[in-house]
Amino acid sequence: MVHLRIVVPSYQADHALELLNAVPSVRNVVYLRGVAQRLEGDVILCDVTREDASVIVSDLRELDIDKEGKLHRAHLHDEARVAAGLPIGRSRRVGHTRYKTPGGA
């Protein structure tokens, strides 16, 4: 799993949430309205399967969320391995599907 932390201006949050909630491999979506301070806006946290993480990040970038906000991803398995002092392995790439919001954005 990959953990995403997304900081977005409030006006972009609905678009990001619509995209994330439309994808079955996105889990544990948390929306924190108005809590971001240095980049004023909202914070969205979620977990995504490793296979779909880069596709989701790419789709969020198409919404220009990375231009006015921030996208951060952390590989949960890798963080646990680092904390345990173990090496980080490479994963196999799997075919990707681009996800779009129901409204076509």
C-alpha positions as a printed Julia matrix, in Angstrom:
105×3 Matrix{Float64}:
   0.0    0.0     0.0
   0.99   3.59   -0.62
  -0.12   6.37    1.7
  -0.97   9.68    0.02
  -1.04  13.03    1.79
  -2.63  15.66   -0.4
  -2.73  19.34    0.53
  -5.14  21.25   -1.71
  -6.7   24.68   -1.87
 -10.26  24.3    -0.61
 -11.77  24.92   -4.04
  -9.95  21.84   -5.44
 -10.82  19.42   -2.63
 -14.13  18.26   -4.09
 -12.47  17.34   -7.4
  -9.76  15.35   -5.64
 -12.27  13.58   -3.37
 -14.49  12.71   -6.33
 -11.53  11.14   -8.12
 -10.32   9.21   -5.06
 -13.78   7.94   -4.1
 -14.4    6.67   -7.65
 -11.45   4.23   -7.51
 -11.95   0.87   -5.74
  -8.25   0.52   -4.86
  -8.3    3.75   -2.8
  -9.01   3.04    0.87
  -9.21   4.92    4.17
  -9.99   8.33    2.69
  -9.78  11.04    5.36
 -10.77  14.63    4.61
  -9.6   17.41    6.93
 -11.23  20.68    5.92
  -9.22  23.87    6.52
  -6.4   22.34    8.57
  -3.45  23.14    6.26
  -1.64  26.31    7.29
   1.49  26.93    5.26
  -0.29  26.05    2.05
  -3.66  27.24    3.18
  -6.39  24.74    2.45
  -7.52  21.2     3.09
  -5.71  17.91    3.71
  -6.76  14.58    2.21
  -5.18  11.34    3.39
  -5.71   7.94    1.79
  -4.14   4.57    1.09
  -3.84   3.22   -2.45
  -2.69  -0.15   -3.71
   0.88   0.0    -4.93
  -0.19  -0.97   -8.46
  -2.52   2.04   -8.81
  -0.61   4.71   -6.87
   1.25   6.26   -9.81
  -1.95   6.33  -11.87
  -3.84   8.1    -9.08
  -1.0   10.61   -8.61
  -0.95  11.24  -12.38
  -4.71  11.83  -12.4
  -4.4   14.24   -9.46
  -1.68  16.09  -11.38
  -4.03  16.39  -14.37
  -6.32  18.32  -12.0
  -3.32  20.64  -11.31
  -3.39  19.76   -7.62
   0.4   19.57   -7.55
   0.72  23.14   -8.88
  -1.2   24.91   -6.11
  -1.04  22.18   -3.49
   1.25  19.32   -2.54
   1.21  15.59   -3.19
   3.27  13.33   -0.96
   3.41   9.56   -1.18
   4.98   7.08    1.19
   5.24   3.36    0.6
   3.9    1.86    3.81
   5.75  -1.43    3.37
   9.04   0.39    2.71
   8.68   2.58    5.8
   8.12  -0.5     7.95
  11.2   -2.16    6.44
  13.36   0.93    7.05
  12.14   1.15   10.66
  13.11  -2.49   11.11
  16.54  -1.89    9.54
  15.78  -4.06    6.5
  16.61  -3.24    2.87
  13.93  -1.87    0.57
  13.05  -4.17   -2.33
  11.82  -3.28   -5.79
   8.31  -4.16   -6.84
   7.16  -5.4   -10.22
   5.23  -2.95  -12.38
   1.75  -3.99  -13.32
  -0.36  -2.66  -16.19
  -2.14   0.57  -15.27
  -5.6    1.88  -15.98
  -6.28   5.59  -15.95
  -9.13   6.48  -13.64
 -11.44   9.33  -14.37
 -14.07  10.97  -12.25
 -17.7   10.2   -13.09
 -18.05  13.75  -14.47
 -15.19  13.12  -16.93
 -12.72  15.54  -15.3
